[in-house]
């Protein structure tokens, strides 16, 4: 497997499948993942979040290199799994039945 993230974040390469471009993709992956998978990703990425933000803040947002853009997408996925891991202890929003919410506008990256 070729590295996709900046070398400083090589330890997060096993979670490169969380580098997803759209909110819909991130949400679908969250729902399709087990709590063990969510917890593993969270445990690896959350302690690195401050370093990720410092790294990305030093780069121009409108002209990110591909590896940095993927790191940004990975951090978006981390946000997407944080509540299920920290609060709900399940991938879905509790007591929401079949309800869903679709993003109609994505952040520009």
N, C-alpha and C positions, 0 to 999 in steps of 0.2 A: 504494500500500500504506500503510495506516495504521500508525503506530508502535505497537508492543505493549510495548516495554521502557521503563524509565525513561529520561528524556532524557539522563542522564549516560552512558548506554550505547548511544547511537544508532548508534555504529560497529558494534555487534553485530547490528543489525537484519537484515542479509542472512542471518543464521543463525537467525532466529526460528523456522524450521521445526524446530529442535532443541528448542524449548520444548514438551516432551512430558510428559504427566501421569504415565504409568506406566512402570515399569522395562521391561515387556514392549514398549511402544512404542519406548522408547529403544534397546533391544537389537535390535529388528527394523529400525529405521532404520540402526543401525550395520552390520548384516549386509547391508543393501541398498545401502550407500554404497561408493563406490570409495575407495581409499586417498588419492587426490587430494582428494576431498571431506572425508574425515576430517582430513587434514593441514591443509587450509584452515581448517576450523572450529577445530581445535586451535591453529593459529598465531595466529588472531585472538582467541580467548577466553582461552587460558592466561595471556598477559601481563596480562590484566585480572582474573584470579581474586582476587587479594588485594583489589583495589578492590571487586569484587562482594561479597566476604565482609564487608568493613567496612560497605558500604552496607546489606546485609541484617541484619547484627548490630544495627544501630541501630533496627530495626523489630520490632514484636511478631510472633513467628512464628505465633501462632494467629490473627492478624488482618492478614495481609499484603494490601496493595492488589494488584489484579490484575497490574499491570505488574511489581511486585516478585516475585509468585508465579511469573510467567513467567521472570523472571531466575533465580530459584532452580531452576526446572526446567531452564533452559539450563545451569546449573552442574552439575546432576546428569548431563546428557548429556555434558558435558566430562569428568567422571569416567569415564563409560562408554567414551569413546573414548581415554582417556589410555594405557592399556596397549597397545591395538592400534597406536597411533602411536609410543609410546616404546620398546616392547619387541618386539612380534610382527611389526610391519610388514605386518600383514594384519588384516582385520576379524574373522575367526574366531580362536578359541583354537587354536593349532597342535596337530596330532596328536590332535584331539578327535573326529574322525569326525562322526557324526550326533548325538553327545551334546548334550544341552541342559539348561539349568537354569531352572526357572520360579520366580519370586518369588510366594509365596502371600500375603504381607502387604506392603503398601506403607506408607511413612512417611506420617503424617497431615500434610497441609498445608492 
